[in-house]
Amino acid sequence: MTNYPLTELPEAPATCAPRLAELTRNTAETQVSVRINLDGTGISRLHTGIGFLDHMLDQIARHGLIDLDIDAEGDLHIDAHHTVEDVGITLGQAVHKAIGDKKGIGRYGHAYVPLDEALSRVVIDFSGRPGLVMHVPFTAGSIGSFDTQLVHEFFQGFANHALVTLHIDNLSGDNAHHQAESVFKAFARALRAAVAFDARALGQVPSTKGSL
């Protein structure tokens, strides 16, 4: 093992170009467009027609340091289900496209985030194997007019199409808004860690199989 003086440590390779993606998903129920920069500064422009969803997507942008531009039009005269699910799907597709071959990324990310009495933990793995395990015992069925069941639908859509394994646990909380917001903030922080480059492993796929 070579012991370098601190002033002589080898330099890490130069940072890669920003990882960008743009996707549109059109169905008979929704029209969703997403533009994303995984190496952004947390700027967002969000128009889904669902105020609470926009608020949660803003958490992903700000705390994940992801630039996020989302427009969605859906059959909100029925309910918000299709729109929330399809935003999750399209965001997952955009992340999958932007991440590319995954060379040099951390791959794994986890975060604990409190919000007053609520505490949530999110763990993510860019495994290429989609899966969601979610335990969030919401204390209310709705947050304003937003059905709390749709949080699961959002993350299910995201996990399936970003091809990630995602574990979400709300460990405590009395207020449903706090529970949801701590989940989305923890997701943002975990995502940020997982997509960040590891200076000691640039150019390497973080898997013994050689691909993800």
Secondary structure, DSSP 8 states (H G I E B T S, - for coil): -----GGG-----------EEEEEEE-SSEEEEEEEETTS-S-EEEE-S-HHHHHHHHHHHHHHT-EEEEEEEE-TTT-SHHHHHHHHHHHHHHHHHHHTT-TTB--EEEEEEEETTEEEEEEEE--SS-EEEEE---SSSEETTEETHHHHHHHHHHHHHHT-EEEEEEEE-S-HHHHHHHHHHHHHHHHHHHHSB-TTSTT--SSTTS--
